[in-house]
């Protein structure tokens, strides 16, 4: 499995038989679009920075909302949550996606805006790779992001929805989350390659870089 970041909350996960794209963002929020011909596109909510579906090759299946789905070799569960701490009264709803493929479990929290309850944690279950919003504004606070990460205990943590040159300046830089997690020297990579046999024994925080030269 290979994971690349296209900016904001957008990741492309290429498995042995299936490619999944999470929260596709428009070009002005990220770097060159690198998602190719995915079989599934998962949208946590319909805000413009998370639901840009132009430019896909082929005819991927697009999911936005709770439910259970199967696409190729991927088993997908959408869990209903909220974009704010007022049960969606301010920002609306959010879908947390849990994807099982190639023997690994991935969880993309989308723009969840409230602490993870015990029920949500139980519904998510064991996680190998966690995509967590780390920008503090309109999603989890940095403290809540840290708590969610520690509760889920993934092997890899990939922060997202933080300040970059192309995102809103009020978002926190990724170092704020890294400092809260006790990570002094983050490991930055253009891509993350994962198999069931190379998972780290201890949790690692990986900052993926958005390099348009990476295909």
N, C-alpha and C positions, 0 to 999 in steps of 0.2 A: 504494500500500500504506500502511495506517495501523496503527500499533502503539500499544497502550495497556497499562498495567500495573495489575494488580488486587491487588498486594501479594505479598510473599515471592518466589516464583519463577514467578508466573503472569503470562503475557502473552497478549493477544489480538491476532492478526495478521489484518487484514481486507484481502484482495486483491481484484482485479477480479471474480473469480468464486468464490473460496473463502475461508472464514474458518477459521483454525486457532487452537486454544487450547493453550498449553503449561502443564503442571503446575498445574491448577486447585486453588486453596487454599480452605479454608472461610472464611466471613465473619469469624470472629474473628481471622484472620491477615492480613486485607487490608481492602479497602474494598468499596464496593458492587460486586456482580458485574456485569460489563459485557460478557459474552461472547455474549449473544443466542442465535443459532441457528447454531453452527459446524457445518461439515461434518466436521471432524476434531478429536479431542482427543488430545494426546500426553502420556503420563505417563512420566516418567523412572524412577520407582520407586514402590512402593505404600505409602510412608509417608503418614500422614493429611494432612500439610500440602501434599502434592503430587498427591493423587489424589481430590479431592472432585468427584464427578460428579453430585451432586444439583443441580437447578435449571436444567439445560440445556433450552432449547426445541428441539423437533424430536428427531431420532434420529441424533446424530452418530456417526461411527465412532470407536471408542476403541482406541488402540494403546499397548501397554506392553511393550516388548521389541525386540530386534534384528530387522531384516528390511527389505524394500523394499516400499513401498506407494504407491498412487496414488489420490488423492481429488480429483475435479474437476480444477482446474488446478494442483494441488500434487503434487510428487514428493517422497516422504518416505523417508529412509534412517535406520534405527535402528542405532546402533553399540553393541555390548556393551562396557561398562566396569564399574568397581567403585566402590562408595560409600566405600571405604577403601583404604589402602595395603597391605592384606594379602589382596588378591585376593578381597575380599568376605567374608572369614572373620568380620569384626566387624559390618559394617553391611549386607552383602548387595550385590546388583548394582545397576548404574545404566545407563540408556540415554542416550547422546548422540544427539540428533535433528538431522539436517541436512535442511532443507526448501528445495526449489527452486520458486519461484513468481514469476510476473510478471517474469521475467528476473533475479531476485535470489536469492542464496543466504543462508539464515539458519542459524545453528547455536546450539542451546540445549544447554548442557553439563549440565543437570540438577544433581544433587548428586554429581558426580564427586569422588572423594576421593583422587586420586593424580595425579602429574604426567603430562602428555600425552606418551606415547611417540612415537617416530618413526613407527610404524605407524599409531597413532591420528591423528596429524597428517596423514599421507598419505591416510587414509580420509576425513577431514573435507574436505581440499582447500581450495580458494579460498573465502573467506567474505566476504560483504559486511556482515552484521550478526551480532554475537556477543552472546549472553546468557551472562554469566559470573558464577558465585557469588563473592561478595566479602566474606563474613562470617567467614571463617577457621575457624569451628567446624564439624566433621563434613563439610567439603568441602575444596576446595583451600585451602591457606594463602594469605595475601595475596601472598607472594612467588611461589607457584606460579601464582596467578591472573594476576599480572603477566607471568610468563614465557609462559603459554599465550596470552595476548592478543598479546604481541609476536611469538610464533611464527606465529600465524594471520594477523596483520596485517589485521584487518577494517577497513572504512571507518567503521562505527559500533560502539561498545562500549556495551552496556546492562548495568550491574551489577545483581545481584539477590541474594536470600538474605543480606541484610545486616540490621543492627539497625534496627527501626522501633519505633513505640509499641506495636505489637501482636505483635512477634516476641520470641523468647527474648532476655533481656538480655545473655547471654554472647556473642552475635554481635557482630562488630566493626561499628562505624558505617561508612557508605559512604565517609566522608572518609578512612579508613585506606587503602582501596584507591586512592582518587583521589590521595592524597599519594604513594603508591608509584608511581603512573603519571605523576607530575609535573604533575597538574592542580590549579592553584591556585584557579581560579574555575570550578566546574562549571556547565554549562548545564542548568538544570532545565526540563522541559517536561511538560505534561499528556499529550502524545501526540507521536509521531514519524511524519511523513509522508515516505515515501521512494519514489523512482522510479529507474529506471536512469539518468536524465539529471540528477538532482540529488545524486548521491553526492558527498561531499566528496573532494577530492584527497588530503588527509591524514586520518589516523585521528582521530575525535572520540569523546570519552566523553560520553554523554548520561545524565543522571539523570532518569528518568521519575517524575512525582509521582502519588500515588494519591489522586485527588480524586473523592469520590463524586458530585460535581456534574457531572463530565464523563461524558456519555452515550456 
